[in-house]
Amino acid sequence: MSHGPLPLRALAAQVLLAVEQGQSLSQCLPPAQARVADQERGELQALCYGSCRWFHRLDAELQGRLKRPLRKQDRIVHQLMLVALFQLRFSQQATYAVLNETVEACRALGKPHLTGLVNGVLRKAEREGEPAPIRPEIELSHPDWMVAKLQHNWPDDWQDILTANNVQAPMTLRVNRRQIARDDYLDRLRATGIDAAATPHAPHGIQLAHPVPVDRLPGFVDGTASVQDEAAQLCTSLLDLAAGQRVLDACAAPGGKTCAILESCEGLAEVVALDQSPERLARIDENLDRLGLDARVLAADAADTAQWWDGQRFDRILLDVPCSASGVIRRHPDIKLLRREDDITPLAAIQLRLLEALWPTLAPGGRLVYATCSVFPQENHRIIQRFLKLQPEARLLQPDVAWGRDMGQGRQLLPQPDGHDGFFYAVLIKHDE
Ligand SMILES: C[S@@+](CC[C@H](N)C(=O)[O-])C[C@H]1O[C@@H](n2cnc3c(N)ncnc32)[C@H](O)[C@@H]1O
């Protein structure tokens, strides 16, 4: 990336190119945002998120409008035109501003020889309007393999899933029950002019009508509330926590569920929060500090128990495994570009390996909650199916809950346009020995 001052659209094009080359938005957007004025950061984020969200649809249109693909070294101009098309199709920006500023950005990116092409393509796109999509999958803007997989896995729901993935996710809070009751916090929010409602399933959840910066949330710095999707909050009731228990959160960073566990039950004997990523572990400490909570935070590969386990078994284990994140695409639209079909089988192997490795650390009569933010059965109930065949002392518990769908070996939540994320939970009990 160049280091001079760059127009917003040029920076957005650079971010989009970095995502296409394998970086996540959470990696490449913050450095780009650091290069613009405070008041422009939100706009840059909206450009990058929107261009990723609609990438496949915009790209189909752009490819149709180009006589031949741009040379590899000019790929940035392709991304720039995608950003401009995103604005033409999905924003309220005046057309002349989009056209003029995109041409200016093209020049700023050191591609003055392509300004004529950019201008011509965008003018024609504006004049002709968006072409009718060849296939509904293009209109819903996902990679072909993902659409095919969802059609196969969810023959009655795939279109709803794709549609939900394109809607901006609501901002949902978890109220810290140690400090305040949900209804009282709702009153505090309303008194500050923030419109909000209780979540239907998570007992301490609140969904805001519109997202707000966290510093506008009353008591946020003092730990009165945290940002957490409703589906993620459901883990605590499945764990059935009680004072005196030793709890392991095996894939814990950034600590959203560790903190939910600690808030939900006073007097736990110990909570161990493990993660193999030292950088992400720092986020757990930040969250614990803000909420005034305590856990033993360890950097380790959870599957390598010899490295970190003292031999004392846990009464409860939360195993929130690394996964495709296909249930949270609306929050992370870059997943559409980053995830590959070939990723799923190796992820499933890691998930089963973690489950098998951690099972011996669970006490007899103990409970393990397996969780993913995926909608692919391969990472969800099929893992549990495979595990139950390998492990005769594991028994599946059917939780008595009003959310999600019973998949036989766990419950699947599909992403809801105006509600929770896509998630999967299974509860396993270890027979007394
Ligand atoms: C889905 S995220 C966890 C989110 C977290 N539970 C929360 O609610 O905030 C999965 C985490 O697993 C961690 N991870 C991946 N493989 C791991 C392993 N073998 N051992 C420990 N942590 C691992 C990743 O670094 C990542 O932070």
The ligand as an ORCA input file, in Angstrom:
! r2SCAN-3c Opt
* xyz 0 1
  C     -14.890    -18.900     17.931
  S     -13.441    -18.192     18.565
  C     -13.825    -18.110     20.273
  C     -14.728    -16.985     20.681
  C     -14.865    -16.876     22.200
  N     -15.298    -18.128     22.789
  C     -15.815    -15.781     22.632
  O     -16.990    -16.047     22.875
  O     -15.374    -14.621     22.725
  C     -12.335    -19.528     18.493
  C     -11.026    -19.298     19.217
  O     -10.335    -20.543     19.234
  C      -8.963    -20.261     19.275
  N      -8.289    -21.535     18.925
  C      -8.180    -22.124     17.720
  N      -7.553    -23.308     17.833
  C      -7.270    -23.460     19.146
  C      -6.601    -24.474     19.895
  N      -6.136    -25.573     19.308
  N      -6.474    -24.311     21.220
  C      -6.940    -23.194     21.837
  N      -7.569    -22.199     21.163
  C      -7.729    -22.337     19.851
  C      -8.796    -19.122     18.303
  O      -7.616    -18.385     18.572
  C     -10.065    -18.318     18.584
  O      -9.787    -17.287     19.491
*
